[in-house]
Amino acid sequence: MGMGFDQQFWEHGLCATLPSDTWYFAIGSVKGLARGGKVRRRFEDLRRVACIVLDDVGTKIDRDLVTLPPSWVLKTSVKDWNGVPTDNMQVGYILDGGMDPGTARLMLNALADRKLMDPAAKAVTQPFRVPGSLNKKHTRPFAAHLIVWNPQARYLPSEIARHYDLGPPRPKVAPPPRVHVRHRDDSDPVWRALLAGRYVLSDKPVNGWYPIRCPWQDEHHEHAMDGKPDSGIAYKPRHAGLGAAFKCFHGSCAARGWRELHDLLVRP
């Protein structure tokens, strides 16, 4: 796939016939054409991952950490992001028999945790350059070229994991669902008045702020006539920390804060 071109299946000899451009390849094969007859490389479309690629070795990744002999090394740039001369590489490992996409995702995450993978390039759907692909980030485009090509070096996923001490791949455990608790705060008379007057629209706060119906809603120009509930109005009780607060973004309430709300609902 190239800049401005649709993704397509690879065919033997395809790259040799193409003009110079920013060409990439996907590390996984896909199940077939997606809906609409197009080639997609979304995670759910992947069938098998054929290789693992460590990107930006020499700039973002310390090359001394890359100790397993590679299947190939592609030089992709001669400058870093600041324009400083350097050698920037993509190091590839061909997988013997391939790997299922879920396990490959776990391995890429583990490599990123070990500082062997750029976190921005650890997706199993990440595309990588092919030889001859132009890096147009420089004033003069740089053509990526192979400096190591050793396709006989093929690895089982377990061999890569063992060499880099990744440990057995384990799926991430989803965090427990967030529990929203409706608080009672007898020390905040405004909060008690809002609850008693049914101004509180939800008992699920966002960063301590509870959505409420503005007591001055009839003065809001937008809903003064139709009586619809408004949005963007919130109250933070004292128990939420940093003291109680009230906010309403309508012009008529621009000067109103906690004190004005207190005087309206609490003061006789």
Sequence and secondary structure as in RCSB ss.txt:
>XXXX:A:sequence
MGMGFDQQFWEHGLCATLPSDTWYFAIGSVKGLARGGKVRRRFEDLRRVACIVLDDVGTKIDRDLVTLPPSWVLK
TSVKDWNGVPTDNMQVGYILDGGMDPGTARLMLNALADRKLMDPAAKAVTQPFRVPGSLNKKHTRPFAAHLIVWN
PQARYLPSEIARHYDLGPPRPKVAPPPRVHVRHRDDSDPVWRALLAGRYVLSDKPVNGWYPIRCPWQDEHHEHAM
DGKPDSGIAYKPRHAGLGAAFKCFHGSCAARGWRELHDLLVRP
>XXXX:A:secstr
  TTS      TTTGGGS SS  EEESEEESS  TTS     GGGEEEEEEEEEEEETTTB GGG  S  SEEEE
EEEE TTS EEEEEEEEEEEEEEE HHHHHHHHHHHHHTTSS GGG  TT EEE TT EETTSSS EE EEEEE 
TT EE HHHHHHHTT  S                 TT HHHHHHHHTT B  S  BTTBEEB  TTGGG TTTTT
T    SS EEE GGGSS  EEE  SGGGTT  HHHHHHHHT  
